[in-house]
Amino acid sequence: MPIQAVQQAVLKHISPAKIKQNPENPRLFFRAEELDTLMASINEFGIQVPITVYQEGDHYTLIDGERRWRCANKLNLKSIPALIQQKPTDLENLLLMFNIHALREQWDYFTIANKLPVVIEEFIQERGHEPNESELSEATGLTRSQIRRCRFLVDLPPRYKKILVEELTFPKHKQKLSEDFFIEMERALKTVQARLPSVVQDVNEVRDSLIQKFRNDVIGNITDFRKLSKIATSIENLGVREREAKSAIKSIFDDGNKVGIDQVYNEHFALKYDARKILINIEALADYLASCAEDEPESLPEDIKEQLKRLQPLIKRALEQ
């Protein structure tokens, strides 16, 4: 659902005191260091890009430019440049800001996640049906991948949303339990619950254990959660016995030990996944050589011939073992 262009936008200089925040602005966090940098720029060069507002009575409501407006207030500027647009509908108001985000990438995922349910509800009221993922992507300017990532945060229980909100008030480099942490953890937990539901008796207890292990660096990297997913899917991917996969995951979930995901994966599953990759590559090589054999032998490139000659004694030794 494309957003209709607003007609006859007018550029004016307006007192910041006559402008108010947009109650539907999804953005939650305005970090001090970001505002300080922008304020220094505005103090030296002024506001180069007008904010965008719509008029209601004797005041104006922000559509775009809250950081610039906040800085103008702190600098006690008498007026700032503003594009005055027609008042949008509630849905247009939200989607305008989402599409601005898509261009500038300023919002946190949690910001988007908080407002996606509102967008969906407004969409239903205005269009008469719930938007599918494709419609939601077109309307908001978000990719489908971004929408899926946001849904993991939308579905977090309130207690964990509170933890995330506390983290998001810190500068990016000081955040430990970041949005990416929760997204990766939740994606892995959904995979485990889908493949081995009996392993997760209380999902919040599991979350608490994984969070504590991550805080203590027992889980060293958020990408380790992808290895947890690989352990859970090893039954169908590698033919691993269910009992083995369950035992491995339980040891990771156990908050009474110092066993991390990477340790369990490397000890019990890494070689098996490597062997699977090798098998896939061998099958591809066999198909390639068979196709070359149907042509003239000279069609095989010389560098491949040299590598095959190098492999020949190694393959023979491996088969003899």
C-alpha positions in Angstrom: 0.0 0.0 0.0 2.0 3.0 -1.2 1.7 6.3 0.7 0.1 9.0 -1.2 2.3 12.1 -1.7 1.1 15.1 0.4 0.1 18.0 -1.8 1.3 21.6 -1.5 3.9 21.4 1.3 4.9 24.9 2.4 8.3 25.9 3.8 8.2 28.2 6.8 10.3 29.2 9.8 8.5 28.3 13.0 9.2 28.8 16.7 10.1 25.4 18.3 7.7 26.4 21.1 4.8 26.0 18.7 5.8 22.5 17.8 4.9 19.4 19.8 6.0 15.7 19.6 4.1 13.3 17.5 2.3 10.9 19.9 2.6 8.1 17.3 6.4 8.5 16.8 7.7 5.0 17.2 11.2 6.1 18.2 11.8 5.6 22.0 15.5 6.4 22.5 17.3 9.7 21.9 20.8 8.9 23.2 22.8 11.8 24.7 25.9 11.4 22.6 23.9 11.4 19.3 22.1 14.6 20.4 25.3 16.3 21.5 26.9 15.6 18.1 23.9 16.9 16.2 23.6 19.9 18.5 27.2 20.9 17.9 26.6 20.7 14.1 23.4 22.8 14.4 25.1 25.4 16.6 27.9 25.8 14.0 26.0 25.4 10.7 22.3 25.7 11.6 19.5 23.3 10.6 20.3 22.4 7.0 17.4 20.0 6.4 13.9 21.3 7.4 11.8 19.3 9.8 8.4 18.1 8.6 5.2 19.0 10.5 1.4 19.3 10.1 -0.7 22.0 11.5 -3.4 21.6 14.1 -5.0 24.9 15.3 -2.3 27.2 16.5 0.4 24.6 16.9 2.3 22.1 14.8 2.9 18.3 15.2 6.1 16.7 14.1 6.2 14.1 11.4 10.0 14.0 10.9 12.9 15.8 12.7 12.4 15.2 16.4 16.2 15.2 17.1 16.6 18.5 15.2 13.6 20.0 17.1 15.0 18.8 20.5 18.4 20.3 19.7 16.8 23.6 18.6 15.0 23.7 22.0 18.3 23.1 23.9 20.0 25.8 21.8 17.1 28.3 22.4 16.7 28.9 18.7 13.9 31.4 17.9 12.8 29.6 14.7 13.6 26.6 12.6 12.8 25.7 9.0 9.8 23.4 8.6 7.9 21.9 5.8 4.2 22.1 6.6 2.2 19.2 5.1 -1.5 18.3 5.2 -2.5 16.4 8.3 -2.2 12.6 7.5 -4.5 9.9 8.6 -3.4 7.8 11.6 -2.1 5.1 9.3 -0.4 7.5 6.9 1.2 9.2 10.0 2.8 5.9 11.1 3.8 4.8 7.6 5.4 8.1 6.8 7.7 7.7 9.8 8.4 4.0 9.0 9.5 4.9 5.5 11.7 7.8 6.8 13.3 5.2 9.0 13.8 2.8 6.1 15.9 5.5 4.3 17.9 6.7 7.3 18.2 3.6 9.5 18.0 5.6 12.7 15.6 3.5 14.8 16.3 0.6 17.0 14.5 -2.7 16.1 12.6 -2.5 19.4 11.2 0.9 18.3 9.8 -0.7 15.2 8.6 -3.8 17.0 6.6 -1.7 19.4 4.7 0.0 16.6 4.2 -2.9 14.2 1.1 -4.2 16.0 -0.3 -0.6 15.8 0.4 -0.4 12.1 -1.3 -3.8 11.6 -4.4 -2.7 13.6 -4.7 0.6 11.7 -4.3 -1.3 8.5 -7.1 -3.6 9.4 -9.4 -0.7 10.3 -8.6 1.3 7.2 -8.3 -1.6 4.6 -10.5 -4.2 6.1 -8.0 -7.1 6.4 -4.8 -7.9 8.1 -1.7 -7.2 6.0 0.4 -10.1 4.9 4.2 -9.9 5.1 4.5 -8.6 1.6 1.9 -5.8 2.1 3.5 -4.9 5.5 6.9 -4.7 3.8 5.6 -2.5 1.0 3.7 -0.2 3.3 6.5 0.4 5.9 9.6 0.3 3.7 11.0 -2.5 5.8 12.4 -5.7 4.3 10.7 -9.0 5.1 13.8 -10.0 7.1 13.5 -6.8 9.2 9.8 -7.6 9.9 10.6 -11.1 11.0 13.4 -9.9 13.3 11.0 -7.4 14.8 8.4 -10.1 15.5 10.9 -11.9 17.8 11.0 -8.7 19.9 7.2 -8.2 19.8 6.7 -11.7 21.2 9.1 -11.3 24.1 7.5 -11.5 27.6 7.3 -8.1 29.4 10.1 -8.9 31.8 12.6 -9.4 29.0 11.3 -6.3 27.1 12.1 -4.3 30.3 15.7 -5.7 30.3 16.1 -4.7 26.7 14.7 -1.2 27.2 17.3 -0.7 30.0 20.1 -1.8 27.7 18.9 0.4 24.9 19.3 3.5 27.0 23.1 2.9 26.9 25.4 3.9 24.0 25.5 1.1 21.4 29.1 0.0 22.3 28.1 -0.4 26.0 25.0 -2.6 25.3 25.6 -6.2 26.4 22.1 -7.7 26.0 21.4 -6.1 22.6 18.5 -6.4 20.3 20.6 -8.8 18.2 21.2 -11.0 21.3 17.4 -11.4 22.0 16.6 -11.9 18.3 19.3 -14.7 17.9 18.3 -16.3 21.2 14.6 -16.3 20.4 15.2 -17.7 16.9 17.2 -20.5 18.3 14.7 -21.3 21.1 11.9 -21.5 18.5 13.9 -24.0 16.5 14.6 -26.1 19.6 10.9 -26.0 20.7 9.8 -27.0 17.2 12.3 -29.9 16.9 12.7 -31.1 20.5 9.8 -29.6 22.5 10.4 -31.9 25.5 13.8 -30.2 26.2 12.1 -26.9 27.0 9.9 -27.4 30.1 9.9 -23.7 31.1 11.1 -21.4 28.4 11.6 -18.5 30.8 13.9 -20.6 32.9 15.9 -21.4 29.8 16.0 -17.7 28.8 17.3 -16.8 32.3 20.0 -19.4 32.1 21.2 -18.4 28.6 21.2 -14.7 29.6 23.3 -15.4 32.7 25.7 -17.5 30.7 26.0 -14.7 28.1 26.6 -12.1 30.9 29.3 -14.4 32.3 30.9 -15.0 28.9 30.2 -18.7 29.1 28.3 -18.1 25.8 30.9 -15.9 24.1 29.1 -14.6 21.0 25.5 -14.0 20.0 26.1 -16.0 16.8 26.7 -19.1 19.0 22.9 -19.4 19.1 23.0 -20.4 15.4 25.0 -23.4 16.5 22.3 -24.2 19.0 19.8 -24.3 16.1 22.2 -26.6 14.2 22.3 -29.0 17.2 18.5 -29.0 17.3 18.3 -29.8 13.6 21.1 -32.3 13.6 18.6 -35.2 13.9 17.3 -34.7 10.4 20.4 -33.0 8.9 23.0 -35.5 10.2 21.0 -38.5 11.4 22.1 -37.8 15.0 20.1 -39.8 17.6 17.5 -37.7 19.4 18.8 -38.7 22.8 22.3 -37.3 21.9 20.8 -34.0 20.7 18.6 -33.7 23.7 21.5 -34.4 26.1 23.7 -31.8 24.4 21.0 -29.1 24.6 20.1 -29.8 28.2 23.8 -29.3 29.2 23.7 -25.9 27.5 20.4 -25.0 29.2 21.7 -26.1 32.7 22.4 -23.0 34.7 24.4 -25.0 37.2 27.4 -25.5 34.9 29.8 -23.5 32.8 29.0 -25.3 29.5 28.6 -23.0 26.5 27.1 -23.6 23.1 30.4 -23.3 21.2 32.0 -26.0 23.5 29.2 -28.5 23.0 29.0 -27.9 19.3 32.7 -28.2 18.7 33.0 -31.4 20.8 30.0 -33.3 19.4 28.7 -31.8 16.2 31.3 -29.7 14.3 33.1 -32.7 12.7 29.8 -34.2 11.7 28.7 -31.0 9.9 32.1 -30.7 8.3 31.8 -34.3 7.1 28.4 -33.5 5.6 29.8 -30.5 3.7 32.6 -32.7 2.4 30.1 -35.3 1.2 28.1 -32.6 -0.6 31.3 -31.4 -2.3 32.4 -34.9 -3.2 29.0 -35.5 -4.8 29.3 -32.3 -6.8 32.9 -33.2 -7.9 31.8 -36.6 -9.0 29.0 -35.1 -11.1 31.4 -32.6 -12.6 34.0 -35.3 -13.5 31.2 -37.4 -15.0 30.1 -34.6 -17.2 33.7 -33.9 -18.3 34.2 -37.6 -19.1 31.3 -37.4 -21.6 33.3 -34.7 -23.4 37.0 -35.0 -24.4 39.4 -35.6 -21.5 41.2 -32.5 -22.5 38.2 -30.4 -21.3 39.3 -30.9 -17.7 41.3 -27.8 -16.7 44.9 -28.3 -15.8 44.7 -26.9 -12.3 41.9 -29.3 -11.4 44.0 -32.2 -12.9 46.9 -31.2 -10.7 44.7 -31.2 -7.5 43.2 -34.5 -8.4 46.7 -36.0 -8.8 47.6 -34.6 -5.4 44.4 -36.2 -3.9 44.9 -39.6 -5.5 47.3 -41.1 -2.9 45.4 -39.5 -0.1 42.2 -41.0 -1.2 43.9 -44.4 -1.6 45.3 -44.2 1.9 41.9 -43.2 3.3 40.2 -46.1 1.6 42.8 -48.6 2.9 42.2 -47.4 6.4 
